[in-house]
Amino acid sequence: MSAAWTRKIALAVVAGGLLIAPSAASAGQWDSLIAPESACPGQSDPSMHAAAQVRTMLCMHAYARAQAGVPPLRVSKDLRASSSRKARDIRHCRQFSHQACGRDPFYWVRRVGFERGSWGAGENLALGAGPTGTVRSRMAAWIYSDAHRSILLTPQFDQVGISLVSGKYRRTRGAMIWVSHFGYH
């Protein structure tokens, strides 16, 4: 895709803003995109090791895309690295933002070498603690946000990297910072 499409995706991502919880008014409308526990086990268990939670989040992404009739994603080493670095930036700079540490949303995507040829990228961020930091809670928040759902279900994206960084964030202990980087080239 063109640079203009990349900018369009970046603007859609930035428009997503902070993501805390789905709107109660829209409850139920998008439930079919959220995998049941039997399809993606462990989605409500915040005590699972981070790598296991990331695998469950990948399962949730795959389920949502399949339910929406969107092609599957494959895990990208580059996008996994960029999402991890972005999550650490958010924690380090204490800025839950697409521009954490004063960097543009796709700084790490480019820095890890994903930018080559014709490419595009999208980013979803989520933050929670305890029950609001679980895979299921964060996935539901993304699904019920028009901007985040749009990024997650963009058919052109065929690669993903998902990271979870947990620990103290500002005054919250046990905070869970989720970053999903989507892309294609």
C-alpha positions in Angstrom: 0.0 0.0 0.0 1.0 3.6 -0.4 2.4 6.0 2.2 -1.0 7.7 2.2 -2.7 4.4 3.4 0.0 4.0 6.1 -0.9 7.6 7.3 -4.6 6.7 7.2 -4.0 3.7 9.4 -1.8 5.7 11.8 -4.5 8.3 12.1 -7.1 5.6 12.8 -4.9 4.2 15.5 -4.2 7.5 17.2 -8.0 8.2 17.1 -8.4 5.1 19.4 -7.1 7.0 22.4 -7.1 5.5 25.8 -8.9 2.2 26.2 -10.3 1.2 29.5 -13.7 -0.6 29.0 -16.4 -1.2 26.5 -19.5 1.0 26.4 -22.4 -0.5 28.3 -24.8 0.8 25.6 -23.2 -1.4 23.0 -23.0 -4.6 25.1 -23.8 -7.7 23.1 -23.4 -6.2 19.6 -20.0 -7.6 19.0 -20.0 -10.6 21.4 -19.7 -13.1 18.5 -16.1 -11.9 17.9 -15.0 -12.7 21.4 -13.8 -16.3 21.8 -15.4 -18.5 24.5 -13.0 -19.9 27.1 -13.2 -23.3 25.5 -11.7 -21.9 22.2 -8.9 -19.8 23.9 -8.3 -21.2 27.4 -6.9 -19.0 30.2 -8.3 -15.8 28.9 -9.6 -14.7 32.3 -6.5 -15.8 34.3 -4.2 -12.8 35.0 -1.8 -15.1 37.0 -0.7 -17.0 33.8 2.9 -16.4 32.7 3.1 -13.5 30.2 4.0 -15.8 27.3 0.9 -17.9 27.9 -1.3 -14.8 28.0 0.2 -13.6 24.7 -0.5 -17.0 23.1 -4.1 -16.7 24.4 -4.4 -13.2 23.0 -3.1 -14.4 19.6 -5.9 -17.1 19.8 -8.4 -14.4 20.6 -7.2 -12.3 17.6 -7.4 -15.4 15.3 -10.9 -16.2 16.5 -12.2 -12.6 16.0 -10.8 -12.5 12.5 -12.2 -15.9 11.6 -15.7 -14.9 12.9 -15.5 -11.7 10.8 -14.4 -13.6 7.7 -11.0 -11.8 7.7 -7.8 -13.7 6.6 -5.7 -15.0 9.5 -2.6 -13.3 10.8 0.9 -14.9 11.1 3.2 -13.9 13.9 6.0 -11.6 12.8 9.3 -11.6 14.7 9.8 -7.9 13.8 6.3 -6.8 14.9 6.7 -8.9 18.1 10.0 -7.0 18.8 8.4 -3.6 18.0 5.3 -4.3 20.2 7.6 -5.3 23.1 9.7 -2.2 22.8 6.6 0.0 22.6 5.1 -1.7 25.8 8.4 -1.1 27.6 8.4 2.6 26.4 4.9 3.0 27.9 5.9 1.7 31.2 9.3 3.4 31.3 8.0 6.9 30.3 4.7 6.4 32.2 2.8 7.5 29.2 -0.1 5.3 28.0 0.0 6.8 24.6 0.6 6.0 20.9 3.3 8.6 21.2 4.9 7.2 24.4 8.4 8.8 25.2 7.7 11.4 22.5 8.0 8.9 19.6 5.6 8.6 16.7 3.3 5.6 16.8 5.4 3.6 14.3 8.9 4.5 15.6 9.6 0.9 16.8 8.0 -0.7 13.7 10.5 1.1 11.5 13.4 0.8 14.0 13.2 -3.1 14.0 13.3 -3.1 10.2 9.7 -3.9 9.4 9.5 -0.9 7.0 10.6 -2.2 3.7 9.0 -2.0 0.3 5.3 -1.2 0.3 4.1 -1.6 3.9 1.4 -0.6 6.4 1.0 -0.9 10.1 -1.5 -0.5 12.8 -1.3 -0.4 16.6 -3.7 -1.2 19.4 -2.9 -0.5 23.0 -4.6 -1.5 26.2 -4.0 -1.1 29.9 -5.5 -2.8 32.9 -4.9 -4.4 36.2 -6.4 -7.5 37.9 -9.7 -8.3 36.2 -9.4 -5.4 33.8 -6.0 -6.5 32.6 -7.0 -10.0 31.5 -6.8 -11.2 27.9 -10.6 -11.4 27.8 -11.2 -8.0 29.3 -8.7 -6.3 27.0 -9.9 -8.1 23.9 -13.5 -7.2 24.7 -12.4 -3.5 25.1 -10.7 -3.6 21.7 -13.7 -5.4 20.0 -16.1 -2.8 21.5 -14.0 0.2 20.3 -14.8 1.1 16.7 -11.2 2.3 16.0 -9.5 -0.7 17.7 -11.8 -3.2 16.1 -11.2 -1.6 12.7 -7.4 -2.1 13.1 -7.8 -5.7 14.4 -10.1 -6.6 11.5 -8.2 -4.8 8.7 -8.1 -7.5 5.9 -4.8 -6.1 4.5 -2.9 -6.9 7.7 -1.5 -10.3 7.5 1.1 -10.1 10.3 0.9 -9.4 14.0 3.2 -9.0 17.0 1.6 -8.9 20.5 3.4 -8.1 23.7 2.4 -7.9 27.4 4.5 -6.0 29.9 3.3 -6.2 33.5 4.5 -4.6 36.7 4.2 -1.2 38.3 2.7 1.6 36.1 2.5 4.9 37.8 0.8 4.1 41.1 -0.7 0.8 40.0 1.0 -2.5 40.9 0.2 -5.4 38.7 -0.6 -3.2 35.7 -0.8 -5.0 32.4 0.2 -3.1 29.3 -0.8 -4.8 26.0 0.5 -3.7 22.6 -0.6 -5.3 19.3 1.3 -4.3 16.2 -0.3 -5.2 12.9 1.3 -5.0 9.5 1.8 -6.1 5.9 4.5 -5.8 3.2 
